[in-house]
């Protein structure tokens, strides 16, 4: 018989939090302890063909296929909210509303150990400079025209880049390739000019 602890014995003492998130292209479920230990964090990304954006109905169907069989909403965002409401009722546990942006900041703090960060929050719909001041998070600056995340999404579509794992990462990788190509080209040109 094995002496290793069963999963039930490894569970941290005290309450746990179950978090469900659905965004424009991701669905995820996280379980964390009050001490900040991430016990589970599976997620799935809806990948569109390169050069195509997200259609809310298709994204919602994707999210539902990876979460629960519910009546299909027309937008991807309510999928996790509907699942959370159903689980709250089923398990008779309180449903706690969480500010999406603050949740991302707090996850980053838990993972990095940052104590008092100033954050550049970049998402599809928001670009904000945020810091903790006088007992709460405060926005010290934000865009009023187009969010940086949305701009990167649009730029990637124009270039027909994939959104897997995310458009910003793929733009960055493309720029690395272009930089290497340009650096090699300049060395070649400089080499040719030296010997002219």
TORMIDO-677533 format. One record per atom (N, C-alpha, C, CB): residue in three letters; x, y, z. Coordinates in steps of 0.02 Angstrom, whole numbers, padded with zeros to 5 digits, always signed. Glycine has a CB too. Example, Ala and Ser with C-alpha at 12.3 -4.5 7.8 and 13.67 -1.06 7.14 Angstrom:
<rs>
ALA+00660-00284+00390/ALA+00615-00225+00390/ALA+00660-00165+00390/ALA+00565-00224+00452/SER+00642-00112+00354/SER+00684-00053+00357/SER+00645+00002+00394/SER+00704-00030+00286/
</rs>
This chain:
<rs>
UNK+00042-00059+00000/UNK+00000+00000+00000/UNK+00044+00062+00000/UNK-00047+00000+00060/UNK+00025+00111-00041/UNK+00065+00172-00048/UNK+00058+00216+00013/UNK+00044+00210-00111/UNK+00113+00249+00032/UNK+00111+00293+00090/UNK+00098+00365+00070/UNK+00177+00288+00129/UNK+00091+00378+00005/UNK+00081+00448-00016/UNK+00011+00471+00005/UNK+00090+00455-00092/UNK+00006+00535+00019/UNK-00058+00564+00041/UNK-00107+00566-00017/UNK-00048+00634+00070/UNK-00169+00553-00001/UNK-00221+00558-00052/UNK-00234+00632-00066/UNK-00287+00521-00030/UNK-00265+00649-00124/UNK-00280+00719-00139/UNK-00320+00752-00084/UNK-00317+00724-00205/UNK-00366+00715-00052/UNK-00406+00744+00002/UNK-00362+00765+00061/UNK-00460+00695+00026/UNK-00308+00727+00075/UNK-00264+00744+00130/UNK-00218+00802+00115/UNK-00223+00683+00149/UNK-00206+00816+00050/UNK-00162+00871+00031/UNK-00198+00937+00027/UNK-00130+00855-00036/UNK-00264+00937+00034/UNK-00304+00998+00028/UNK-00286+01045+00086/UNK-00380+00982+00028/UNK-00272+01109+00070/UNK-00256+01156+00124/UNK-00316+01166+00171/UNK-00235+01224+00095/UNK-00301+01181+00233/UNK-00355+01194+00281/UNK-00388+01261+00264/UNK-00328+01194+00354/UNK-00451+01266+00282/UNK-00486+01329+00273/UNK-00524+01332+00207/UNK-00439+01387+00277/UNK-00559+01386+00198/UNK-00600+01394+00137/UNK-00557+01398+00074/UNK-00644+01455+00143/UNK-00587+01377+00020/UNK-00557+01384-00046/UNK-00601+01429-00089/UNK-00547+01314-00080/UNK-00571+01459-00139/UNK-00610+01500-00185/UNK-00608+01467-00253/UNK-00582+01573-00189/UNK-00666+01462-00284/UNK-00673+01437-00352/UNK-00687+01497-00397/UNK-00729+01382-00359/UNK-00645+01509-00445/UNK-00654+01566-00491/UNK-00667+01542-00561/UNK-00594+01612-00489/UNK-00716+01571-00593/UNK-00732+01554-00663/UNK-00726+01618-00704/UNK-00804+01523-00670/UNK-00693+01614-00760/UNK-00685+01673-00803/UNK-00699+01654-00875/UNK-00615+01702-00796/UNK-00735+01697-00909/UNK-00741+01691-00981/UNK-00730+01760-01011/UNK-00811+01662-01002/UNK-00685+01763-01059/UNK-00668+01826-01091/UNK-00682+01819-01166/UNK-00594+01847-01078/UNK-00656+01865-01205/UNK-00667+01863-01277/UNK-00642+01799-01309/UNK-00634+01923-01310/UNK-00590+01768-01281/UNK-00565+01707-01313/UNK-00543+01653-01264/UNK-00508+01725-01356/UNK-00551+01663-01198/UNK-00528+01612-01151/UNK-00583+01595-01102/UNK-00466+01637-01113/UNK-00582+01531-01081/UNK-00625+01507-01027/UNK-00579+01474-00976/UNK-00682+01458-01054/UNK-00589+01488-00912/UNK-00545+01459-00862/UNK-00580+01449-00796/UNK-00485+01502-00853/UNK-00555+01402-00758/UNK-00580+01387-00692/UNK-00520+01381-00646/UNK-00624+01321-00691/UNK-00519+01419-00592/UNK-00463+01417-00546/UNK-00486+01401-00476/UNK-00425+01483-00547/UNK-00445+01365-00439/UNK-00458+01351-00368/UNK-00397+01376-00330/UNK-00472+01275-00355/UNK-00409+01420-00281/UNK-00354+01447-00240/UNK-00372+01443-00166/UNK-00339+01520-00260/UNK-00319+01437-00126/UNK-00329+01438-00053/UNK-00325+01510-00029/UNK-00275+01392-00016/UNK-00345+01523+00032/UNK-00341+01591+00059/UNK-00269+01614+00064/UNK-00374+01594+00127/UNK-00221+01568+00068/UNK-00151+01587+00071/UNK-00123+01605+00003/UNK-00110+01531+00102/UNK-00164+01597-00050/UNK-00141+01615-00117/UNK-00113+01557-00157/UNK-00091+01668-00113/UNK-00114+01496-00129/UNK-00089+01438-00167/UNK-00138+01422-00223/UNK-00080+01376-00120/UNK-00113+01418-00284/UNK-00154+01400-00341/UNK-00157+01324-00345/UNK-00126+01430-00408/UNK-00216+01297-00332/UNK-00224+01224-00329/UNK-00243+01195-00396/UNK-00276+01206-00278/UNK-00275+01235-00437/UNK-00296+01212-00504/UNK-00309+01274-00546/UNK-00360+01167-00500/UNK-00290+01270-00611/UNK-00300+01328-00654/UNK-00306+01307-00727/UNK-00242+01377-00646/UNK-00351+01259-00743/UNK-00358+01241-00814/UNK-00393+01296-00852/UNK-00397+01174-00821/UNK-00373+01306-00915/UNK-00406+01355-00958/UNK-00400+01332-01031/UNK-00374+01425-00949/UNK-00443+01360-01071/UNK-00443+01341-01142/UNK-00453+01404-01184/UNK-00497+01288-01157/UNK-00415+01409-01238/UNK-00419+01467-01281/UNK-00456+01450-01346/UNK-00348+01493-01297/UNK-00501+01494-01365/UNK-00536+01487-01429/UNK-00490+01517-01482/UNK-00606+01523-01428/UNK-00469+01477-01530/UNK-00423+01499-01582/UNK-00461+01508-01647/UNK-00365+01448-01591/UNK-00455+01568-01675/UNK-00486+01582-01739/UNK-00434+01574-01794/UNK-00517+01654-01741/UNK-00456+01566-01857/UNK-00407+01564-01911/UNK-00368+01630-01914/UNK-00442+01550-01979/UNK-00304+01629-01934/UNK-00266+01691-01938/UNK-00303+01742-01981/UNK-00196+01677-01968/UNK-00303+01804-01957/UNK-00335+01859-01994/UNK-00409+01867-01978/UNK-00327+01848-02066/UNK-00436+01825-01934/UNK-00507+01829-01916/UNK-00515+01849-01843/UNK-00543+01761-01929/UNK-00567+01886-01829/UNK-00581+01907-01761/UNK-00627+01857-01727/UNK-00612+01976-01760/UNK-00648+01875-01667/UNK-00691+01833-01627/UNK-00764+01851-01641/UNK-00676+01839-01552/UNK-00804+01802-01657/UNK-00876+01812-01663/UNK-00907+01788-01598/UNK-00905+01773-01726/UNK-00945+01832-01564/UNK-00970+01815-01497/UNK-01008+01749-01494/UNK-01015+01870-01473/UNK-01050+01735-01542/UNK-01090+01673-01539/UNK-01044+01611-01543/UNK-01142+01671-01596/UNK-00995+01612-01588/UNK-00949+01555-01595/UNK-00905+01547-01532/UNK-00904+01564-01657/UNK-00883+01604-01505/UNK-00842+01601-01444/UNK-00883+01574-01386/UNK-00814+01671-01427/UNK-00945+01595-01380/UNK-00989+01570-01326/UNK-00999+01495-01333/UNK-01057+01606-01328/UNK-01008+01470-01394/UNK-01017+01398-01405/UNK-00953+01361-01384/UNK-01033+01383-01480/UNK-00895+01389-01400/UNK-00831+01359-01379/UNK-00828+01355-01303/UNK-00772+01400-01407/UNK-00843+01410-01270/UNK-00839+01412-01197/UNK-00886+01362-01166/UNK-00854+01483-01171/UNK-00947+01358-01193/UNK-00995+01310-01166/UNK-00971+01239-01174/UNK-01064+01319-01200/UNK-00940+01225-01231/UNK-00915+01158-01243/UNK-00860+01137-01195/UNK-00889+01153-01313/UNK-00827+01187-01165/UNK-00773+01172-01118/UNK-00793+01185-01045/UNK-00712+01214-01134/UNK-00856+01201-01033/UNK-00877+01215-00965/UNK-00935+01170-00944/UNK-00895+01288-00957/UNK-00994+01190-00962/UNK-01054+01152-00944/UNK-01104+01157-01001/UNK-01085+01179-00878/UNK-01151+01111-01003/UNK-01204+01116-01052/UNK-01260+01159-01023/UNK-01231+01045-01072/UNK-01262+01220-01046/UNK-01311+01269-01024/UNK-01347+01296-01085/UNK-01277+01327-00983/UNK-01399+01335-01074/UNK-01431+01368-01131/UNK-01381+01419-01157/UNK-01499+01402-01111/UNK-01371+01420-01222/UNK-01317+01459-01252/UNK-01331+01534-01252/UNK-01305+01436-01323/UNK-01290+01573-01217/UNK-01296+01645-01222/UNK-01267+01669-01289/UNK-01260+01680-01163/UNK-01282+01730-01308/UNK-01258+01756-01372/UNK-01188+01786-01366/UNK-01306+01808-01399/UNK-01164+01795-01307/UNK-01098+01825-01295/UNK-01057+01779-01252/UNK-01105+01895-01262/UNK-00989+01779-01261/UNK-00947+01734-01221/UNK-00942+01753-01148/UNK-00879+01732-01250/UNK-00949+01816-01131/UNK-00937+01838-01063/UNK-00985+01809-01011/UNK-00941+01912-01061/UNK-01050+01800-01026/UNK-01095+01774-00974/UNK-01088+01699-00960/UNK-01165+01787-00994/UNK-01048+01663-00999/UNK-01043+01590-00990/UNK-01019+01573-00920/UNK-00995+01560-01043/UNK-00964+01601-00898/UNK-00938+01585-00831/UNK-00985+01611-00777/UNK-00868+01614-00822/UNK-01016+01669-00789/UNK-01062+01697-00740/UNK-01122+01650-00730/UNK-01087+01766-00761/UNK-01149+01623-00784/UNK-01205+01576-00779/UNK-01184+01512-00742/UNK-01233+01558-00849/UNK-01124+01487-00757/UNK-01099+01427-00723/UNK-01089+01441-00648/UNK-01033+01403-00755/UNK-01061+01500-00632/UNK-01050+01518-00562/UNK-01116+01522-00524/UNK-01012+01584-00557/UNK-01166+01552-00556/UNK-01232+01556-00523/UNK-01261+01487-00510/UNK-01282+01598-00565/UNK-01255+01444-00561/UNK-01282+01375-00553/UNK-01246+01338-00497/UNK-01275+01336-00620/UNK-01179+01342-00495/UNK-01141+01307-00442/UNK-01156+01337-00373/UNK-01066+01311-00457/UNK-01164+01402-00370/UNK-01181+01435-00307/UNK-01247+01408-00279/UNK-01184+01511-00316/UNK-01296+01402-00323/UNK-01361+01376-00301/UNK-01356+01302-00284/UNK-01413+01386-00356/UNK-01322+01264-00326/UNK-01316+01192-00315/UNK-01281+01176-00249/UNK-01278+01160-00372/UNK-01226+01210-00236/UNK-01186+01196-00176/UNK-01206+01240-00117/UNK-01113+01206-00191/UNK-01254+01285-00126/UNK-01276+01331-00073/UNK-01217+01370-00043/UNK-01314+01293-00018/UNK-01177+01397-00088/UNK-01119+01437-00068/UNK-01129+01508-00093/UNK-01052+01407-00096/UNK-01101+01557-00059/UNK-01111+01626-00082/UNK-01075+01639-00148/UNK-01086+01675-00029/UNK-01105+01680-00189/UNK-01076+01702-00251/UNK-01045+01771-00238/UNK-01129+01705-00310/UNK-00981+01778-00249/UNK-00946+01840-00234/UNK-00925+01873-00300/UNK-00883+01827-00189/UNK-00949+01933-00311/UNK-00929+01970-00371/UNK-00857+01993-00363/UNK-00976+02031-00383/UNK-00819+01989-00418/UNK-00749+02008-00417/UNK-00736+02055-00475/UNK-00703+01946-00421/UNK-00699+02109-00461/UNK-00679+02154-00514/UNK-00626+02119-00556/UNK-00651+02221-00485/UNK-00640+02111-00621/UNK-00597+02074-00667/UNK-00526+02100-00666/UNK-00626+02077-00738/UNK-00519+02165-00671/UNK-00453+02196-00674/UNK-00415+02184-00609/UNK-00459+02271-00688/UNK-00448+02196-00552/UNK-00415+02187-00487/UNK-00396+02113-00478/UNK-00462+02210-00429/UNK-00437+02068-00502/UNK-00421+01997-00497/UNK-00356+01981-00533/UNK-00479+01954-00525/UNK-00346+02010-00592/UNK-00283+01999-00629/UNK-00224+02028-00590/UNK-00287+02032-00699/UNK-00232+02086-00561/UNK-00178+02116-00522/UNK-00161+02072-00462/UNK-00197+02188-00499/UNK-00213+02050-00426/UNK-00201+02009-00367/UNK-00170+01941-00385/UNK-00267+01997-00330/UNK-00190+01912-00442/UNK-00157+01850-00463/UNK-00083+01863-00477/UNK-00192+01821-00527/UNK-00068+01918-00510/UNK+00002+01936-00523/UNK+00041+01946-00460/UNK+00005+01998-00566/UNK+00011+01978-00410/UNK+00044+01988-00346/UNK+00057+01921-00312/UNK+00002+02032-00300/UNK+00008+01876-00314/UNK+00016+01810-00282/UNK+00072+01770-00315/UNK-00050+01770-00285/UNK+00076+01773-00381/UNK+00125+01734-00418/UNK+00196+01764-00411/UNK+00106+01729-00492/UNK+00201+01831-00413/UNK+00267+01863-00413/UNK+00292+01884-00343/UNK+00266+01924-00457/UNK+00246+01888-00295/UNK+00266+01912-00229/UNK+00272+01987-00224/UNK+00331+01880-00209/UNK+00249+02024-00276/UNK+00253+02097-00275/UNK+00211+02124-00217/UNK+00227+02127-00343/UNK+00237+02174-00183/UNK+00203+02200-00124/UNK+00159+02260-00142/UNK+00255+02220-00071/UNK+00186+02308-00178/UNK+00150+02370-00192/UNK+00162+02390-00265/UNK+00172+02428-00143/UNK+00135+02351-00312/UNK+00152+02363-00383/UNK+00115+02422-00412/UNK+00138+02302-00424/UNK+00147+02454-00460/UNK+00113+02500-00507/UNK+00105+02458-00570/UNK+00154+02568-00520/UNK+00044+02453-00594/UNK+00028+02405-00646/UNK+00007+02440-00710/UNK-00027+02358-00623/UNK+00033+02417-00766/UNK+00006+02436-00832/UNK-00040+02379-00851/UNK+00063+02448-00886/UNK-00105+02390-00844/UNK-00155+02339-00858/UNK-00177+02345-00930/UNK-00217+02346-00809/UNK-00162+02293-00969/UNK-00178+02294-01041/UNK-00222+02235-01056/UNK-00113+02292-01084/UNK-00283+02248-01077/UNK-00328+02195-01098/UNK-00361+02216-01163/UNK-00381+02179-01042/UNK-00407+02175-01187/UNK-00441+02192-01249/UNK-00481+02255-01244/UNK-00487+02136-01269/UNK-00509+02270-01185/UNK-00553+02328-01179/UNK-00527+02384-01135/UNK-00617+02307-01154/UNK-00471+02373-01100/UNK-00445+02423-01053/UNK-00370+02430-01059/UNK-00464+02405-00981/UNK-00346+02491-01052/UNK-00275+02504-01042/UNK-00271+02556-00987/UNK-00239+02528-01108/UNK-00243+02536-00930/UNK-00243+02580-00872/UNK-00178+02574-00833/UNK-00303+02565-00826/UNK-00157+02629-00802/UNK-00103+02629-00754/UNK-00137+02629-00686/UNK-00053+02690-00763/UNK-00124+02577-00647/UNK-00160+02566-00584/UNK-00109+02555-00527/UNK-00209+02506-00589/UNK-00125+02582-00469/UNK-00084+02570-00409/UNK-00130+02569-00349/UNK-00029+02624-00402/UNK-00106+02540-00294/UNK-00143+02537-00232/UNK-00128+02600-00192/UNK-00125+02472-00191/UNK-00180+02637-00174/UNK-00170+02699-00137/UNK-00230+02710-00092/UNK-00161+02759-00186/UNK-00217+02730-00029/UNK-00269+02746+00019/UNK-00320+02689+00026/UNK-00304+02810-00001/UNK-00296+02627+00029/UNK-00339+02570+00044/UNK-00376+02540-00015/UNK-00387+02590+00093/UNK-00362+02561-00075/UNK-00395+02531-00133/UNK-00355+02543-00197/UNK-00467+02559-00141/UNK-00370+02504-00249/UNK-00337+02515-00313/UNK-00366+02577-00345/UNK-00346+02454-00359/UNK-00322+02618-00373/UNK-00343+02679-00406/UNK-00313+02682-00476/UNK-00323+02741-00365/UNK-00352+02709-00522/UNK-00330+02717-00591/UNK-00296+02786-00596/UNK-00390+02711-00642/UNK-00233+02786-00616/UNK-00195+02848-00622/UNK-00191+02872-00694/UNK-00125+02840-00594/UNK-00210+02831-00740/UNK-00212+02851-00810/UNK-00243+02795-00852/UNK-00142+02868-00836/UNK-00275+02815-00907/UNK-00305+02764-00951/UNK-00314+02793-01021/UNK-00372+02739-00923/UNK-00321+02748-01070/UNK-00334+02771-01138/UNK-00408+02789-01143/UNK-00315+02716-01190/UNK-00423+02836-01188/UNK-00493+02854-01198/UNK-00515+02839-01270/UNK-00503+02928-01182/UNK-00468+02816-01312/UNK-00488+02802-01381/UNK-00490+02727-01394/UNK-00439+02835-01429/UNK-00433+02693-01397/UNK-00432+02621-01410/UNK-00385+02588-01360/UNK-00411+02606-01483/UNK-00407+02535-01331/UNK-00365+02499-01283/UNK-00307+02466-01320/UNK-00407+02445-01244/UNK-00249+02462-01287/UNK-00190+02432-01318/UNK-00203+02360-01339/UNK-00131+02435-01270/UNK-00238+02321-01295/UNK-00253+02252-01312/UNK-00295+02246-01375/UNK-00289+02218-01255/UNK-00345+02289-01382/UNK-00387+02290-01441/UNK-00347+02310-01502/UNK-00447+02338-01431/UNK-00302+02358-01494/UNK-00259+02380-01549/UNK-00214+02322-01573/UNK-00215+02441-01527/UNK-00185+02285-01525/UNK-00143+02228-01543/UNK-00184+02174-01578/UNK-00109+02198-01481/UNK-00246+02162-01554/UNK-00289+02113-01586/UNK-00303+02132-01658/UNK-00356+02106-01547/UNK-00320+02195-01669/UNK-00335+02219-01737/UNK-00274+02215-01782/UNK-00361+02291-01735/UNK-00216+02236-01755/UNK-00154+02235-01794/UNK-00137+02163-01814/UNK-00096+02266-01753/UNK-00144+02116-01768/UNK-00130+02046-01784/UNK-00177+02020-01838/UNK-00137+02003-01720/UNK-00240+02041-01836/UNK-00288+02020-01888/UNK-00267+02046-01956/UNK-00360+02044-01871/UNK-00245+02110-01959/UNK-00223+02140-02022/UNK-00164+02101-02050/UNK-00204+02214-02013/UNK-00118+02080-02006/UNK-00059+02042-02027/UNK-00074+01968-02036/UNK-00003+02050-01976/UNK-00136+01948-02021/UNK-00159+01879-02025/UNK-00117+01833-01980/UNK-00156+01854-02097/UNK-00104+01858-01920/UNK-00069+01817-01869/UNK-00120+01780-01827/UNK-00024+01862-01824/UNK-00101+01724-01802/UNK-00145+01683-01759/UNK-00155+01717-01692/UNK-00115+01612-01749/UNK-00210+01701-01658/UNK-00220+01724-01590/UNK-00198+01671-01539/UNK-00294+01744-01579/UNK-00163+01620-01562/UNK-00140+01566-01518/UNK-00064+01573-01509/UNK-00158+01497-01548/UNK-00035+01584-01451/UNK-00068+01587-01387/UNK-00102+01654-01374/UNK-00019+01573-01332/UNK-00076+01709-01404/UNK-00112+01773-01402/UNK-00081+01819-01454/UNK-00109+01805-01331/UNK-00121+01867-01479/UNK-00097+01910-01533/UNK-00034+01950-01515/UNK-00151+01958-01553/UNK-00031+01977-01454/UNK+00027+02017-01434/UNK+00092+01977-01437/UNK+00017+02044-01365/UNK+00090+01915-01413/UNK+00149+01871-01415/UNK+00170+01858-01487/UNK+00134+01805-01378/UNK+00122+01845-01530/UNK+00139+01830-01600/UNK+00167+01891-01636/UNK+00077+01804-01637/UNK+00142+01950-01620/UNK+00171+02011-01649/UNK+00243+02019-01625/UNK+00129+02074-01629/UNK+00254+02007-01561/UNK+00322+02012-01534/UNK+00370+01963-01569/UNK+00321+01998-01458/UNK+00348+01901-01579/UNK+00390+01851-01613/UNK+00405+01871-01684/UNK+00357+01783-01611/UNK+00354+01899-01719/UNK+00364+01923-01787/UNK+00416+01979-01788/UNK+00297+01947-01818/UNK+00413+02025-01739/UNK+00460+02080-01737/UNK+00531+02056-01722/UNK+00438+02131-01684/UNK+00537+02004-01682/UNK+00604+01975-01669/UNK+00633+01950-01734/UNK+00600+01918-01616/UNK+00592+01915-01774/UNK+00616+01889-01839/UNK+00635+01946-01885/UNK+00562+01845-01872/UNK+00594+01998-01887/UNK+00609+02056-01930/UNK+00673+02090-01907/UNK+00550+02106-01930/UNK+00682+02098-01841/UNK+00742+02130-01814/UNK+00805+02091-01833/UNK+00737+02136-01738/UNK+00802+02025-01827/UNK+00859+01983-01845/UNK+00874+01991-01919/UNK+00846+01909-01827/UNK+00822+01990-01960/UNK+00831+01998-02032/UNK+00863+02065-02048/UNK+00764+01990-02069/UNK+00836+02119-02018/UNK+00863+02186-02031/UNK+00935+02193-02006/UNK+00820+02239-01998/UNK+00949+02165-01948/UNK+01018+02168-01921/UNK+01066+02133-01968/UNK+01021+02136-01851/UNK+01047+02075-01993/UNK+01090+02039-02041/UNK+01098+02078-02106/UNK+01062+01969-02055/UNK+01044+02109-02129/UNK+01046+02148-02191/UNK+01092+02208-02183/UNK+00976+02172-02211/UNK+01088+02242-02125/UNK+01131+02301-02113/UNK+01204+02281-02109/UNK+01109+02337-02050/UNK+01218+02224-02078/UNK+01287+02200-02075/UNK+01313+02187-02145/UNK+01293+02136-02031/UNK+01271+02156-02187/UNK+01291+02142-02256/UNK+01303+02207-02294/UNK+01238+02100-02291/UNK+01258+02256-02287/UNK+01265+02320-02322/UNK+01327+02355-02297/UNK+01203+02364-02312/UNK+01337+02357-02231/UNK+01395+02390-02202/UNK+01460+02356-02226/UNK+01391+02388-02125/UNK+01459+02289-02230/UNK+01516+02251-02254/UNK+01532+02269-02327/UNK+01503+02175-02248/UNK+01480+02276-02368/UNK+01490+02293-02439/UNK+01517+02363-02446/UNK+01424+02287-02477/UNK+01492+02410-02406/UNK+01514+02480-02411/UNK+01587+02485-02390/UNK+01470+02527-02368/UNK+01607+02448-02339/UNK+01677+02450-02315/UNK+01725+02431-02370/UNK+01686+02404-02254/UNK+01707+02383-02412/UNK+01752+02359-02463/UNK+01740+02390-02532/UNK+01746+02284-02468/UNK+01702+02444-02535/UNK+01691+02475-02601/UNK+01748+02519-02621/UNK+01627+02517-02600/
</rs>
